[in-house]
Each structure stands twice: as C-alpha cells, then as structure tokens.
C-alpha cells in the first residue's frame, strides 16, 4: 500500500518579526540551542504528549516550502520529492544531492512529529 504525507493538524508556525530586538532573538536562539549563523526566521510548535507543553523546532526556508505544500493537500513521497526538485536548477549529476537534501529536511520534520503519514485508501 501507498502512504501519504500530511501536516500534523496541531502544528503552528511562528514567524519571527523583523522588528524584534536583538536581545529577544538571542534569548530564543539560546533556548533553541541554535548558533548565531543559523537562519532563525521560523519556529514550528507542536504539543508534547500528555499536555506537557510545546515542542519548539526552528525550521529553515526549504522546510517551510515543504510545510506550505503539505498545507495544500496530502502528498505521496515520490510526488512531493518531484515537486520539490523543481525548486532547484540542477545538472544531471546534482540530482542525487538534491534528493538527499529533500529527504534529510523532510526526515527532520517527520522525526519531530510535524509531518505524519497515513495509508492511502
């Protein structure tokens, strides 16, 4: 059977406002254990099990593209990957590297419960 990828219905995306003071961004970076070089623009929150607060995960632009596509509808992995490959201008020898990037970015979202799977009916 084929599985579909979908966005967790409990996911919430917070965009860090450009007007935030540097001190506030630094406090958030420290809390999320992210270095100054990490592009901190979005944080996704998802409830922890048993009402134990929220899990917070910083996401990069490419992960936001994945989430935006999953907000539209559910996707089979191969179709989502094909769609995301369109974001790149690639030479033939670079396709495998792009596929690996897509896989790793999506895997991180799955491991944190932001992307879920279900059986296609």
C-alpha positions as CSV (number, residue, x, y, z in Angstrom):
1,X,0.0,0.0,0.0
2,X,1.0,3.6,-0.5
3,X,1.4,6.1,2.3
4,X,0.5,9.8,2.2
5,X,2.4,12.5,3.9
6,X,0.4,15.2,5.7
7,X,0.9,18.0,8.1
8,X,0.1,17.4,11.7
9,X,-3.2,19.3,12.4
10,X,-1.6,20.5,15.7
11,X,1.3,22.3,14.0
12,X,1.6,26.1,14.4
13,X,4.2,28.2,12.6
14,X,5.6,31.3,14.2
15,X,7.4,33.8,12.0
16,X,9.9,35.8,14.0
17,X,9.1,39.5,13.3
18,X,11.9,41.6,11.8
19,X,11.2,44.3,14.4
20,X,12.2,42.0,17.3
21,X,15.1,43.3,19.3
22,X,18.4,41.5,19.0
23,X,18.2,40.5,22.7
24,X,14.9,38.8,22.2
25,X,16.2,36.9,19.2
26,X,19.3,35.9,21.2
27,X,17.2,34.6,24.0
28,X,15.2,32.5,21.6
29,X,18.4,31.2,19.9
30,X,19.8,30.2,23.3
31,X,16.5,28.4,24.2
32,X,16.6,26.5,20.9
33,X,20.3,25.9,21.1
34,X,21.0,27.5,17.8
35,X,24.2,29.3,16.8
36,X,24.2,32.9,15.5
37,X,24.8,31.6,12.0
38,X,21.6,29.5,11.9
39,X,19.0,31.4,9.9
40,X,16.3,31.8,12.6
41,X,13.2,33.0,10.9
42,X,10.5,30.4,11.7
43,X,9.7,28.3,14.7
44,X,7.2,25.4,14.5
45,X,5.4,24.4,17.6
46,X,3.6,21.1,18.3
47,X,2.1,19.9,21.6
48,X,4.0,17.3,23.6
49,X,2.2,14.2,24.7
50,X,0.2,14.2,27.9
51,X,-0.1,18.0,27.9
52,X,3.5,18.6,28.8
53,X,3.9,21.9,27.0
54,X,5.0,22.6,23.4
55,X,7.9,21.2,21.4
56,X,9.6,24.1,19.5
57,X,11.6,23.4,16.4
58,X,13.3,26.1,14.3
59,X,12.8,25.5,10.6
60,X,14.7,26.8,7.6
61,X,13.2,28.2,4.4
62,X,13.3,24.9,2.5
63,X,11.4,23.2,5.3
64,X,8.9,26.0,5.1
65,X,8.4,25.1,1.4
66,X,7.7,21.5,2.4
67,X,5.2,22.6,5.0
68,X,3.5,25.0,2.6
69,X,3.0,22.2,0.1
70,X,1.6,19.9,2.8
71,X,-0.8,22.7,3.9
72,X,-2.4,22.5,0.4
73,X,-3.0,18.7,0.5
74,X,-1.5,15.3,1.3
75,X,1.3,14.0,-0.9
76,X,2.8,10.7,-1.8
77,X,6.6,10.9,-1.1
78,X,7.6,10.5,-4.8
79,X,5.2,13.3,-5.9
80,X,6.4,15.6,-3.1
81,X,10.0,15.0,-4.0
82,X,9.4,15.6,-7.7
83,X,7.6,18.9,-6.9
84,X,10.5,20.0,-4.6
85,X,13.1,19.1,-7.1
86,X,11.6,21.9,-9.3
87,X,12.9,24.4,-6.7
88,X,16.5,23.6,-8.0
89,X,18.3,24.4,-11.2
90,X,20.3,21.2,-11.5
91,X,22.7,19.5,-13.7
92,X,22.1,15.7,-14.0
93,X,24.9,14.8,-11.7
94,X,23.5,17.1,-8.9
95,X,20.0,15.4,-8.7
96,X,21.1,12.8,-6.2
97,X,22.4,15.5,-3.9
98,X,19.2,17.5,-4.1
99,X,17.2,14.3,-3.4
100,X,19.3,13.7,-0.3
101,X,18.7,17.3,0.9
102,X,15.0,16.9,0.4
103,X,15.0,13.6,2.3
104,X,17.0,15.0,5.2
105,X,14.9,18.1,5.5
106,X,11.6,16.1,5.4
107,X,13.0,13.4,7.8
108,X,13.8,16.1,10.4
109,X,10.2,17.3,10.2
110,X,8.9,13.7,10.5
111,X,11.1,12.9,13.5
112,X,9.7,15.9,15.3
113,X,6.0,14.9,14.6
114,X,5.4,17.8,12.2
115,X,4.9,15.6,9.2
116,X,2.7,12.5,9.7
117,X,2.0,9.5,7.4
118,X,-1.3,7.7,6.7
119,X,-2.3,4.9,4.5
120,X,-3.7,5.9,1.1
121,X,-7.2,4.4,0.7
